[in-house]
Amino acid sequence: MNSQLPSTMSVPTPYGVDLVTWEYKSLILDGKKMEDPKTMEPLNQLGAEGWELVNAMPANAVVKAVLYTFKRPRRR
């Protein structure tokens, strides 16, 4: 089970200039297989690409899926 949903957001300052522009990515993984090193590979890969984990929450209690949300500064 895998879903990636990138998006972007700008944060305006009082001066009207963007302070930081973020991009976001979501990933859904099977929570029952977190002991398996292969399950951790996508998370480690995102970390190596500069993505920071900002949230992890149950995506589906029946199959124990976990929704991970990441952010990183947008590259211009």
C-alpha positions as CSV (number, residue, x, y, z in Angstrom):
1,M,0.0,0.0,0.0
2,N,1.8,3.2,-1.1
3,S,0.5,6.7,-1.8
4,Q,2.6,9.8,-2.6
5,L,0.9,13.2,-2.6
6,P,3.4,16.1,-3.1
7,S,2.1,19.6,-2.6
8,T,3.7,23.1,-1.9
9,M,2.9,25.9,0.4
10,S,4.4,29.4,0.8
11,V,4.7,31.3,4.1
12,P,4.3,35.1,3.7
13,T,6.2,37.5,5.9
14,P,5.0,40.9,7.0
15,Y,7.2,42.3,4.1
16,G,5.4,40.2,1.5
17,V,8.4,38.1,0.7
18,D,8.3,34.3,1.1
19,L,10.3,33.3,4.1
20,V,10.2,29.5,3.4
21,T,8.4,27.5,0.8
22,W,7.8,23.9,1.7
23,E,6.9,20.8,-0.3
24,Y,5.1,17.9,1.3
25,K,4.9,14.2,0.6
26,S,2.7,11.5,2.1
27,L,3.4,7.8,2.2
28,I,1.2,4.9,3.5
29,L,2.9,1.8,4.7
30,D,1.7,-1.5,6.3
31,G,2.2,-1.0,10.0
32,K,2.3,-4.7,10.7
33,K,5.6,-5.0,8.8
34,M,7.6,-2.3,10.6
35,E,10.0,-4.9,12.0
36,D,11.0,-5.8,8.4
37,P,14.1,-3.8,7.2
38,K,12.6,-3.6,3.7
39,T,9.6,-1.7,5.1
40,M,12.0,0.9,6.4
41,E,13.7,1.4,3.1
42,P,11.2,4.0,1.7
43,L,11.5,6.0,5.0
44,N,15.3,5.9,4.9
45,Q,15.3,6.9,1.3
46,L,13.1,10.0,1.9
47,G,15.4,11.0,4.8
48,A,18.4,10.7,2.5
49,E,16.6,13.0,0.0
50,G,16.2,15.7,2.7
51,W,12.6,14.9,3.7
52,E,11.8,15.4,7.4
53,L,9.1,13.3,9.0
54,V,6.5,15.6,10.6
55,N,3.6,13.3,11.4
56,A,2.8,9.6,11.6
57,M,-0.8,8.4,12.2
58,P,-3.0,5.4,11.6
59,A,-4.4,5.4,8.1
60,N,-6.5,2.3,8.5
61,A,-7.1,0.5,11.7
62,V,-8.3,-2.7,10.0
63,V,-5.0,-3.4,8.1
64,K,-2.9,-1.3,10.5
65,A,-1.7,1.0,7.7
66,V,0.3,4.1,8.8
67,L,0.2,7.4,7.0
68,Y,3.6,9.2,7.1
69,T,3.8,12.9,6.2
70,F,7.1,14.6,5.3
71,K,8.3,18.1,4.5
72,R,11.4,19.7,3.1
73,P,12.3,23.2,1.9
74,R,11.2,23.6,-1.7
75,R,14.1,23.6,-4.2
76,R,14.0,26.6,-6.5
